[in-house]
Amino acid sequence: GNLRERYLLPLKGVDLLVRALGKGDVPLVVEPHKSHMRFAWEEEGLEVELALPLMEGSAFPDYLPLLNPLPGSLAFPFPTGEVLRVLQTLEFLADPGRPVAILWEEEGELLVRVEGPFGRGERRVKVPAPKGFQVRLYLPFLLDALRFFDGKEALFHHPLGRHPIILRREEGAVYTAVLSPVI
């Protein structure tokens, strides 16, 4: 429609809205209020109304400094589509209680591993990885982040130490994923 503003909404509420709308076009009424956002629609004679609370941006940590990679961070081109396919293939092996993806450099290339109580799987991805690169990431968060890149290549910024990983399409890109390493 003609609404051109930005609001912070709870992720679980937005997920509920998306599932409730289903697939297909549904005329949707969106009304911002002081404390909530109202969504209303009709479907097969059923009138539905959902109110999601608006979240205040000041209550969140300041992530803006994270969106600019730290000096000394390792950065390399990251084939999001290929890594996503590898992880989706190996996902069934992940430990259900602590699903982790392990990414590391071996002989100058990227290796992707998923392991769990019943086995492990790994695959080499033909992309140059920086010498000594190694990181463990929470698998569901990594999969979600990779899906948003639509198979396009991204830059993978890995600051040394325990700092968050930054995944972005290119410098100045609108969409940036911030992932915390798993210890």
N, C-alpha and C positions, 0 to 999 in steps of 0.2 A: 504494500500500500504506500501511503505517503508519509509514514512514520520514519524519521531519519534521526533517531536518537539511540544512545547506548545505555543498557541497563545490566546490572549484575543480578543473575537469578541463580537459585540453587540447582546444581547439576541433576540431582535426583528428580526434582520437579520438572525440569525440561525433558528429561528422559521419559517421565510419565506422560507428559504432553505429547511427545512424538509417538509413543506407543498408542495413546488414546486416539490420535488422529488417524492412525493406520496408514495405508497406502492409498494414494489418489488425491484428487483435489477436493478440499473442503473449504468453503468460505469461512474465514476466521475473523472474529471481532477481537481486536487487541486494544485494551484501554489501560494506560498507565495511571495509577493512583499514587498518593503520597507514600504508602507503605507496601503496596503490592501491585502486581500486574494482573489484569483480568483477561482471561481468554474465554471466548464463548463461541459455540458453533452448534449447528443442527445436523443430525445424521439419521436418516430414515425415521423421521418423526420424533426423534429423541433430542431434547434440548440439553446441552451440556455446558457447564460453566466451571472454570478452574481458576483459582486465585493463587498465584505464587508470590511469596514475599520477596520484596526487593532487598538486596544486600548492600550494605554500605561499604564502599571501597576503602575507607579509612581503617577498617578493622583488619585488613589483610597486610601481610608483610610487604615491604617495598621490593618488588621483583625487578624494577627497572635497572638497577645496577647489574643484575644477572644477565640482562639481554645483550650486554656488550661483553664479549669474551675477555677474560682476564689476560694480562700480558703473560707470555710463557705457556699458554694453553696449546695443546696439540690440536691441530685442525686438519681434516682431510675430507675429500669428497666421499659421500656415503650413499650408496645405491638403495634408497628406501624400498623400492618395489621388490628387488631381489632379496634383501634381508627380510622383508615381511613374508615373502613366500617360504623362505627357509624356516623362519620361526613358526609359521602356521603348520608346516610339515612336522616339526619337532615338538610342538606344543604339548602333545599327548604324553610325552615323557616327563614333563615338569612335575616337581614335587607339589602336590595339591596344597600343602600347608605353607609352602614358601617357594612359589614359582619364580625362578630366576633365569635370566639369559646371561650367558658369559660371552663377552666379545674380547678378543685379544689378537695381537699380532704374532704371526709365526712365519718366518722366512719372508718378511716384507708384505705378506698378505693378511687379510682379515679372516679369522676363524670365528664361527658362531656355534655355541654349544648350549644345549638344554639337557639337564640331568635330573633324575629323581630316584625314588627308591627302587624302581624296577628297570632301570637302565639309563643310558645316555645316548645322545646323538649329536653329531657335529658335522658341519659342512664348511668348506673353504669357499670364500667369496672372492672373486678376482677383482680386488680393489687394493691399491697400495695403502697399507696402514703404517702409521709412524712406529719406529723402532721402540719397543718396550711398552706399547699401548696394551692396557688390560683394564676391563671394567665389568662389573656385575650390575645388572639392572633388573628391576621388578618387571617380570615378563608381561603381565596385563597392561601396565602403563606404557611400556615400550611398544606393544602391538597397537594400542590406541593412537599413540603419537605417529607411528609409521603410516597408519591408514589415512591420516589427514594430508599426507604429502602426495597422494594420487600417483604413486610410482615414480615420481620425479626424483632426481638426485638432490641431496641436501648437503650442507656443510655440517660436519660433526665436530663440535668444539669440546675438547676434554681438558679442563683445567687440571693441573697436577694437584694431588691431594684429594680431599673429600668434598670438593666443590661440585655443584650441580653441572650436569651435562647440558649443553645447548645444541639443539638441532634446528637448523633453519635453511630455507631454500637458498638464499644468497644474502649478501650484506644489505641491510635496510629492509628485509622482507617483513611483511605484515604478520605472517604466522611463524611463531617460534615455539618449539617445545622445550620445556625445562624438565629434566629428569634427574632425580637424586640417585647416586650410586648406592648399591646395597653392600653392606660390610659383611 
